[in-house]
Amino acid sequence: MNPVAALTDPVFRLYLGIVSVVLAASGGVLGVLRWGFRKEIAAVWKTYRSWLIIAPLMLCAVWAGRVATIIVFTLLGLVGFKEFARATGLYRDWWMTGAVYIGIVGVALTTLLPSPHGGPPGWYGLFMTLPVYVIALLLVVPIALNRTRGQLQMLALAILGFLYIGWMFEHLAFLANSDHPYAYILFLVFAVALNDVAAFTFGKAFGRHKLRSNISPNKTWEGALGALAFSLALPWLFRSTLPHFGTLQLVLTGLIVGVGGQLGDLSISVIKRDIGVKDMGTFIPGHGGILDRTDSLIYTAPLFLHMVDYYYRIW
């Protein structure tokens, strides 16, 4: 991955063109609704303006190369964990929070650095076993500080924050070390975003039955099933970018995006409802926090990476 390779790669150029057309067309439609038909679309317009920043930044990170991609995704993971720590109260314990930050940086280093035993970029063996060492570090914190009161809750939050936000999300960055980084990363990011849009659209159009009323009252079974059907079709629509995938791999990819993406959204919603917040942050206007935007990717990235590795042994 490097800037020259990106601009000559047909997959990268395809996604660059699609994103450009979608953003331009969406802006045109919203403009007509706002100024032509005088519709009140302030909330949607705010969300769209954020996409005008998010999409180019993501494409620029992938265009800049492997190192830039890993660094950007790591920074997103760090900010996402900070949102989680602030919302849950873990941020009050700076020793535990600091240990998680160290763990996330450690995951990034295993993603960046080559294995001392040789092979492709990325230290895959240590990447997979690093949670053992980070959890061991977290368990040492209360011992070193001679604390007992409230430490079980802090430990549980720290371990969840590291594993779910730090380690699982970094699987997306680790895809930059694969033989098909543009195809894998761009498809996953693009497909997960479209899955969210499809769930919203089908839910608004046909939604009648609540999916999980206590967790996410606006989600419906109709929206979930419509998004699943749409996501199952996406790998076939983009089959030219995944030519080495067989029928089974294409179906599994659709299931990972269609089911895993929605489970990721619901998983963060469980946490938000339990602690009584609407959004995990305010970092992205119209979207909420980083976690509100990346929750589906957190869930799908590990499933997709290990599916690819199982069938094609890319590490």
C-alpha positions as a Markdown table, in Angstrom:
| # | Residue | x | y | z |
|---|---|---|---|---|
| 1 | Met | 0.0 | 0.0 | 0.0 |
| 2 | Asn | 1.3 | 3.4 | -1.0 |
| 3 | Pro | 0.0 | 6.5 | -2.8 |
| 4 | Val | 1.2 | 5.5 | -6.2 |
| 5 | Ala | -0.2 | 2.0 | -5.9 |
| 6 | Ala | -3.5 | 3.3 | -4.7 |
| 7 | Leu | -4.0 | 5.5 | -7.7 |
| 8 | Thr | -3.2 | 2.7 | -10.1 |
| 9 | Asp | -5.2 | 0.1 | -8.3 |
| 10 | Pro | -8.6 | -0.5 | -10.0 |
| 11 | Val | -10.3 | -1.4 | -6.7 |
| 12 | Phe | -9.3 | 1.8 | -5.0 |
| 13 | Arg | -10.2 | 3.9 | -8.0 |
| 14 | Leu | -13.6 | 2.2 | -8.1 |
| 15 | Tyr | -14.5 | 3.0 | -4.5 |
| 16 | Leu | -13.1 | 6.5 | -5.0 |
| 17 | Gly | -15.5 | 7.0 | -7.9 |
| 18 | Ile | -18.5 | 5.5 | -6.1 |
| 19 | Val | -18.0 | 7.6 | -3.0 |
| 20 | Ser | -17.5 | 10.8 | -5.0 |
| 21 | Val | -20.7 | 10.1 | -7.0 |
| 22 | Val | -22.8 | 9.2 | -4.0 |
| 23 | Leu | -21.7 | 12.3 | -2.0 |
| 24 | Ala | -22.3 | 14.5 | -5.0 |
| 25 | Ala | -25.7 | 13.0 | -5.8 |
| 26 | Ser | -26.8 | 13.0 | -2.1 |
| 27 | Gly | -25.8 | 16.7 | -1.9 |
| 28 | Gly | -27.8 | 17.5 | -5.0 |
| 29 | Val | -30.9 | 15.7 | -3.7 |
| 30 | Leu | -30.7 | 17.4 | -0.3 |
| 31 | Gly | -30.1 | 20.8 | -2.0 |
| 32 | Val | -33.3 | 20.3 | -4.1 |
| 33 | Leu | -35.3 | 19.3 | -1.0 |
| 34 | Arg | -34.0 | 22.2 | 1.1 |
| 35 | Trp | -34.1 | 25.1 | -1.4 |
| 36 | Gly | -36.4 | 23.8 | -4.1 |
| 37 | Phe | -39.2 | 22.3 | -2.0 |
| 38 | Arg | -38.4 | 24.2 | 1.3 |
| 39 | Lys | -38.2 | 21.0 | 3.3 |
| 40 | Glu | -36.9 | 21.0 | 6.8 |
| 41 | Ile | -33.9 | 18.7 | 6.7 |
| 42 | Ala | -31.5 | 20.3 | 9.2 |
| 43 | Ala | -30.7 | 17.0 | 11.0 |
| 44 | Val | -30.1 | 15.2 | 7.7 |
| 45 | Trp | -28.0 | 18.1 | 6.4 |
| 46 | Lys | -25.8 | 18.0 | 9.5 |
| 47 | Thr | -25.2 | 14.3 | 9.0 |
| 48 | Tyr | -24.4 | 14.8 | 5.4 |
| 49 | Arg | -21.9 | 17.5 | 6.1 |
| 50 | Ser | -20.1 | 15.1 | 8.5 |
| 51 | Trp | -20.0 | 12.5 | 5.7 |
| 52 | Leu | -18.3 | 15.1 | 3.5 |
| 53 | Ile | -15.4 | 15.0 | 6.0 |
| 54 | Ile | -15.5 | 11.3 | 7.1 |
| 55 | Ala | -15.5 | 9.8 | 3.7 |
| 56 | Pro | -12.6 | 11.8 | 2.2 |
| 57 | Leu | -10.5 | 11.3 | 5.4 |
| 58 | Met | -11.0 | 7.5 | 5.3 |
| 59 | Leu | -10.1 | 7.4 | 1.6 |
| 60 | Cys | -7.0 | 9.6 | 2.2 |
| 61 | Ala | -5.8 | 7.3 | 5.0 |
| 62 | Val | -6.0 | 4.3 | 2.8 |
| 63 | Trp | -4.5 | 6.2 | -0.2 |
| 64 | Ala | -1.6 | 7.3 | 2.0 |
| 65 | Gly | -0.5 | 3.7 | 2.6 |
| 66 | Arg | -0.3 | 0.9 | 5.1 |
| 67 | Val | 1.3 | 2.9 | 8.0 |
| 68 | Ala | -1.1 | 5.8 | 7.7 |
| 69 | Thr | -4.1 | 3.4 | 7.6 |
| 70 | Ile | -3.0 | 1.6 | 10.7 |
| 71 | Ile | -2.2 | 4.9 | 12.5 |
| 72 | Val | -5.6 | 6.4 | 11.6 |
| 73 | Phe | -7.6 | 3.4 | 12.7 |
| 74 | Thr | -5.5 | 3.2 | 15.9 |
| 75 | Leu | -6.3 | 6.9 | 16.7 |
| 76 | Leu | -10.0 | 6.1 | 16.1 |
| 77 | Gly | -9.7 | 3.2 | 18.6 |
| 78 | Leu | -8.1 | 5.4 | 21.2 |
| 79 | Val | -10.7 | 8.1 | 20.8 |
| 80 | Gly | -13.5 | 5.5 | 20.9 |
| 81 | Phe | -12.1 | 4.0 | 24.1 |
| 82 | Lys | -11.9 | 7.5 | 25.6 |
| 83 | Glu | -15.6 | 8.0 | 24.9 |
| 84 | Phe | -16.3 | 4.6 | 26.5 |
| 85 | Ala | -14.2 | 5.4 | 29.6 |
| 86 | Arg | -15.9 | 8.8 | 30.1 |
| 87 | Ala | -19.4 | 7.4 | 29.6 |
| 88 | Thr | -18.9 | 4.5 | 32.0 |
| 89 | Gly | -16.9 | 6.2 | 34.7 |
| 90 | Leu | -13.7 | 4.3 | 34.0 |
| 91 | Tyr | -12.0 | 7.5 | 33.1 |
| 92 | Arg | -11.9 | 8.4 | 36.9 |
| 93 | Asp | -9.4 | 5.7 | 37.4 |
| 94 | Trp | -6.4 | 7.0 | 35.4 |
| 95 | Trp | -4.2 | 4.1 | 36.3 |
| 96 | Met | -6.6 | 1.6 | 34.8 |
| 97 | Thr | -7.4 | 3.8 | 31.9 |
| 98 | Gly | -3.7 | 4.4 | 31.2 |
| 99 | Ala | -3.0 | 0.7 | 31.2 |
| 100 | Val | -5.7 | 0.2 | 28.5 |
| 101 | Tyr | -4.1 | 3.0 | 26.4 |
| 102 | Ile | -0.8 | 1.2 | 26.7 |
| 103 | Gly | -2.6 | -2.0 | 25.5 |
| 104 | Ile | -4.1 | -0.3 | 22.5 |
| 105 | Val | -0.8 | 1.2 | 21.5 |
| 106 | Gly | 0.7 | -2.3 | 21.9 |
| 107 | Val | -1.9 | -3.7 | 19.5 |
| 108 | Ala | -1.0 | -1.0 | 17.0 |
| 109 | Leu | 2.7 | -1.9 | 17.2 |
| 110 | Thr | 2.0 | -5.6 | 16.6 |
| 111 | Thr | 0.0 | -4.5 | 13.5 |
| 112 | Leu | 2.8 | -2.3 | 12.3 |
| 113 | Leu | 5.9 | -4.3 | 13.1 |
| 114 | Pro | 7.0 | -7.5 | 11.3 |
| 115 | Ser | 7.3 | -10.8 | 13.0 |
| 116 | Pro | 10.9 | -11.6 | 14.1 |
| 117 | His | 10.3 | -15.0 | 12.4 |
| 118 | Gly | 9.8 | -13.4 | 9.0 |
| 119 | Gly | 6.7 | -13.6 | 6.8 |
| 120 | Pro | 4.2 | -10.9 | 5.7 |
| 121 | Pro | 4.0 | -7.5 | 7.4 |
| 122 | Gly | 2.4 | -7.5 | 10.9 |
| 123 | Trp | 3.2 | -9.7 | 13.9 |
| 124 | Tyr | 0.1 | -11.9 | 13.7 |
| 125 | Gly | 1.0 | -14.3 | 16.4 |
| 126 | Leu | 1.6 | -11.6 | 19.0 |
| 127 | Phe | -1.4 | -9.6 | 17.7 |
| 128 | Met | -3.6 | -12.6 | 18.6 |
| 129 | Thr | -2.1 | -13.3 | 22.0 |
| 130 | Leu | -1.6 | -9.8 | 23.2 |
| 131 | Pro | -4.9 | -9.7 | 25.1 |
| 132 | Val | -3.5 | -12.2 | 27.5 |
| 133 | Tyr | -0.6 | -9.8 | 28.4 |
| 134 | Val | -2.8 | -6.7 | 28.6 |
| 135 | Ile | -5.3 | -8.4 | 30.9 |
| 136 | Ala | -2.4 | -9.6 | 33.0 |
| 137 | Leu | -1.2 | -5.9 | 33.2 |
| 138 | Leu | -4.7 | -4.7 | 34.1 |
| 139 | Leu | -4.9 | -7.3 | 37.0 |
| 140 | Val | -1.6 | -6.0 | 38.3 |
| 141 | Val | -2.9 | -2.4 | 38.6 |
| 142 | Pro | -5.0 | -2.8 | 41.8 |
| 143 | Ile | -2.3 | -5.1 | 43.3 |
| 144 | Ala | 0.4 | -2.5 | 42.7 |
| 145 | Leu | -1.9 | 0.3 | 44.2 |
| 146 | Asn | -3.0 | -1.9 | 47.1 |
| 147 | Arg | -6.7 | -1.3 | 46.2 |
| 148 | Thr | -9.8 | -3.5 | 46.7 |
| 149 | Arg | -12.9 | -1.4 | 46.8 |
| 150 | Gly | -14.6 | -0.9 | 43.5 |
| 151 | Gln | -11.8 | -2.7 | 41.6 |
| 152 | Leu | -13.9 | -5.5 | 40.1 |
| 153 | Gln | -16.1 | -3.0 | 38.3 |
| 154 | Met | -13.0 | -1.0 | 37.1 |
| 155 | Leu | -11.3 | -4.2 | 35.9 |
| 156 | Ala | -14.4 | -5.4 | 34.1 |
| 157 | Leu | -14.8 | -2.1 | 32.3 |
| 158 | Ala | -11.1 | -1.9 | 31.4 |
| 159 | Ile | -11.0 | -5.4 | 30.0 |
| 160 | Leu | -14.2 | -4.8 | 28.0 |
| 161 | Gly | -12.9 | -1.5 | 26.7 |
| 162 | Phe | -9.6 | -3.0 | 25.6 |
| 163 | Leu | -11.0 | -6.2 | 24.0 |
| 164 | Tyr | -14.0 | -4.7 | 22.3 |
| 165 | Ile | -12.8 | -1.3 | 21.3 |
| 166 | Gly | -9.0 | -1.6 | 21.2 |
| 167 | Trp | -8.3 | -5.1 | 20.0 |
| 168 | Met | -11.4 | -6.0 | 18.0 |
| 169 | Phe | -11.5 | -2.7 | 16.1 |
| 170 | Glu | -7.8 | -3.0 | 15.3 |
| 171 | His | -8.6 | -6.1 | 13.2 |
| 172 | Leu | -9.7 | -3.6 | 10.6 |
| 173 | Ala | -6.3 | -2.0 | 10.6 |
| 174 | Phe | -4.6 | -5.4 | 10.5 |
| 175 | Leu | -6.3 | -5.9 | 7.1 |
| 176 | Ala | -3.8 | -3.4 | 5.7 |
| 177 | Asn | -1.2 | -6.2 | 6.0 |
| 178 | Ser | -3.1 | -8.5 | 3.7 |
| 179 | Asp | -2.5 | -9.2 | 0.0 |
| 180 | His | -5.7 | -7.4 | -0.9 |
| 181 | Pro | -5.9 | -4.4 | 1.5 |
| 182 | Tyr | -7.9 | -2.1 | -0.7 |
| 183 | Ala | -10.5 | -4.7 | -1.5 |
| 184 | Tyr | -10.9 | -5.9 | 2.1 |
| 185 | Ile | -10.8 | -2.5 | 4.0 |
| 186 | Leu | -12.8 | -0.5 | 1.5 |
| 187 | Phe | -15.5 | -3.1 | 1.0 |
| 188 | Leu | -15.9 | -3.7 | 4.7 |
| 189 | Val | -16.2 | 0.1 | 5.5 |
| 190 | Phe | -18.4 | 0.7 | 2.5 |
| 191 | Ala | -20.7 | -2.3 | 3.1 |
| 192 | Val | -21.1 | -1.7 | 6.8 |
| 193 | Ala | -22.1 | 1.9 | 6.1 |
| 194 | Leu | -24.7 | 0.8 | 3.5 |
| 195 | Asn | -26.0 | -1.8 | 5.8 |
| 196 | Asp | -26.8 | 0.9 | 8.4 |
| 197 | Val | -28.5 | 3.0 | 5.7 |
| 198 | Ala | -30.5 | -0.1 | 4.5 |
| 199 | Ala | -31.7 | -0.9 | 8.0 |
| 200 | Phe | -32.9 | 2.6 | 8.5 |
| 201 | Thr | -34.6 | 2.8 | 5.1 |
| 202 | Phe | -36.4 | -0.5 | 5.3 |
| 203 | Gly | -37.3 | 0.2 | 8.8 |
| 204 | Lys | -38.9 | 3.5 | 7.9 |
| 205 | Ala | -40.7 | 2.1 | 4.9 |
| 206 | Phe | -41.9 | -1.2 | 6.2 |
| 207 | Gly | -41.2 | -1.3 | 9.9 |
| 208 | Arg | -44.0 | -2.7 | 12.1 |
| 209 | His | -42.4 | -5.0 | 14.6 |
| 210 | Lys | -39.8 | -3.9 | 17.2 |
| 211 | Leu | -36.5 | -5.8 | 16.9 |
| 212 | Arg | -35.4 | -5.2 | 20.5 |
| 213 | Ser | -37.7 | -2.6 | 22.1 |
| 214 | Asn | -35.7 | -2.1 | 25.3 |
| 215 | Ile | -32.3 | -1.8 | 23.6 |
| 216 | Ser | -33.1 | 0.1 | 20.4 |
| 217 | Pro | -36.7 | 1.2 | 20.2 |
| 218 | Asn | -36.5 | 2.5 | 16.6 |
| 219 | Lys | -35.1 | -0.8 | 15.1 |
| 220 | Thr | -37.6 | -3.2 | 13.5 |
| 221 | Trp | -37.5 | -6.8 | 12.3 |
| 222 | Glu | -38.5 | -5.5 | 8.8 |
| 223 | Gly | -35.5 | -3.1 | 8.8 |
| 224 | Ala | -33.1 | -5.8 | 10.0 |
| 225 | Leu | -34.3 | -8.4 | 7.5 |
| 226 | Gly | -34.2 | -5.8 | 4.7 |
| 227 | Ala | -30.7 | -4.8 | 5.6 |
| 228 | Leu | -29.6 | -8.5 | 5.7 |
| 229 | Ala | -31.0 | -9.2 | 2.2 |
| 230 | Phe | -29.3 | -6.0 | 0.9 |
| 231 | Ser | -26.0 | -7.0 | 2.6 |
| 232 | Leu | -26.1 | -10.5 | 1.2 |
| 233 | Ala | -26.4 | -9.0 | -2.3 |
| 234 | Leu | -23.5 | -6.5 | -1.9 |
| 235 | Pro | -20.6 | -9.0 | -2.2 |
| 236 | Trp | -22.1 | -10.2 | -5.5 |
| 237 | Leu | -22.4 | -6.6 | -6.7 |
| 238 | Phe | -18.8 | -6.0 | -5.8 |
| 239 | Arg | -17.5 | -9.4 | -6.9 |
| 240 | Ser | -15.1 | -7.8 | -9.3 |
| 241 | Thr | -13.2 | -6.4 | -6.3 |
| 242 | Leu | -13.1 | -9.9 | -4.6 |
| 243 | Pro | -12.4 | -12.2 | -7.5 |
| 244 | His | -10.7 | -14.8 | -5.4 |
| 245 | Phe | -13.8 | -15.3 | -3.3 |
| 246 | Gly | -15.9 | -18.3 | -4.1 |
| 247 | Thr | -19.7 | -18.7 | -3.5 |
| 248 | Leu | -19.3 | -19.7 | 0.1 |
| 249 | Gln | -17.0 | -16.8 | 0.9 |
| 250 | Leu | -19.3 | -14.3 | -0.7 |
| 251 | Val | -22.3 | -15.6 | 1.3 |
| 252 | Leu | -20.3 | -15.6 | 4.5 |
| 253 | Thr | -19.2 | -12.0 | 3.8 |
| 254 | Gly | -22.8 | -10.9 | 3.3 |
| 255 | Leu | -23.8 | -12.6 | 6.6 |
| 256 | Ile | -20.9 | -11.0 | 8.5 |
| 257 | Val | -22.0 | -7.6 | 7.3 |
| 258 | Gly | -25.7 | -8.1 | 7.5 |
| 259 | Val | -25.9 | -9.8 | 10.9 |
| 260 | Gly | -22.6 | -8.7 | 12.5 |
| 261 | Gly | -23.1 | -5.1 | 11.6 |
| 262 | Gln | -26.5 | -5.0 | 13.3 |
| 263 | Leu | -25.3 | -6.9 | 16.3 |
| 264 | Gly | -22.4 | -4.4 | 16.7 |
| 265 | Asp | -24.9 | -1.5 | 16.7 |
| 266 | Leu | -27.1 | -3.3 | 19.2 |
| 267 | Ser | -24.1 | -4.2 | 21.4 |
| 268 | Ile | -23.2 | -0.5 | 21.9 |
| 269 | Ser | -26.9 | 0.3 | 22.4 |
| 270 | Val | -27.0 | -2.1 | 25.3 |
| 271 | Ile | -24.1 | -0.2 | 27.0 |
| 272 | Lys | -25.7 | 3.2 | 26.2 |
| 273 | Arg | -29.1 | 2.2 | 27.6 |
| 274 | Asp | -27.6 | 0.7 | 30.7 |
| 275 | Ile | -25.7 | 3.9 | 31.6 |
| 276 | Gly | -28.5 | 6.2 | 30.4 |
| 277 | Val | -26.9 | 8.1 | 27.5 |
| 278 | Lys | -28.2 | 8.6 | 23.9 |
| 279 | Asp | -24.8 | 8.9 | 22.2 |
| 280 | Met | -21.3 | 7.8 | 23.4 |
| 281 | Gly | -19.9 | 11.2 | 22.4 |
| 282 | Thr | -20.4 | 14.4 | 20.3 |
| 283 | Phe | -17.2 | 14.1 | 18.2 |
| 284 | Ile | -19.1 | 13.8 | 14.9 |
| 285 | Pro | -22.0 | 16.2 | 14.4 |
| 286 | Gly | -25.2 | 14.3 | 13.3 |
| 287 | His | -23.7 | 11.0 | 14.2 |
| 288 | Gly | -22.7 | 11.2 | 17.9 |
| 289 | Gly | -19.3 | 9.9 | 18.9 |
| 290 | Ile | -16.7 | 7.7 | 17.2 |
| 291 | Leu | -18.2 | 4.6 | 18.8 |
| 292 | Asp | -21.6 | 5.5 | 17.4 |
| 293 | Arg | -20.1 | 5.5 | 13.9 |
| 294 | Thr | -17.8 | 2.5 | 14.3 |
| 295 | Asp | -19.8 | 0.2 | 16.4 |
| 296 | Ser | -20.7 | -2.1 | 13.4 |
| 297 | Leu | -17.1 | -2.2 | 12.2 |
| 298 | Ile | -15.9 | -3.2 | 15.6 |
| 299 | Tyr | -18.1 | -6.3 | 15.5 |
| 300 | Thr | -17.6 | -7.2 | 11.8 |
| 301 | Ala | -13.8 | -6.6 | 11.4 |
| 302 | Pro | -12.6 | -9.6 | 13.4 |
| 303 | Leu | -15.2 | -11.9 | 11.9 |
| 304 | Phe | -14.3 | -10.9 | 8.4 |
| 305 | Leu | -10.5 | -11.1 | 9.0 |
| 306 | His | -10.6 | -14.6 | 10.4 |
| 307 | Met | -13.0 | -15.8 | 7.7 |
| 308 | Val | -10.5 | -14.6 | 5.1 |
| 309 | Asp | -7.5 | -16.0 | 7.0 |
| 310 | Tyr | -9.3 | -19.4 | 7.4 |
| 311 | Tyr | -9.9 | -19.9 | 3.7 |
| 312 | Tyr | -6.8 | -18.2 | 2.2 |
| 313 | Arg | -4.2 | -18.3 | 5.0 |
| 314 | Ile | -3.0 | -14.8 | 4.4 |
| 315 | Trp | -0.7 | -14.8 | 7.4 |
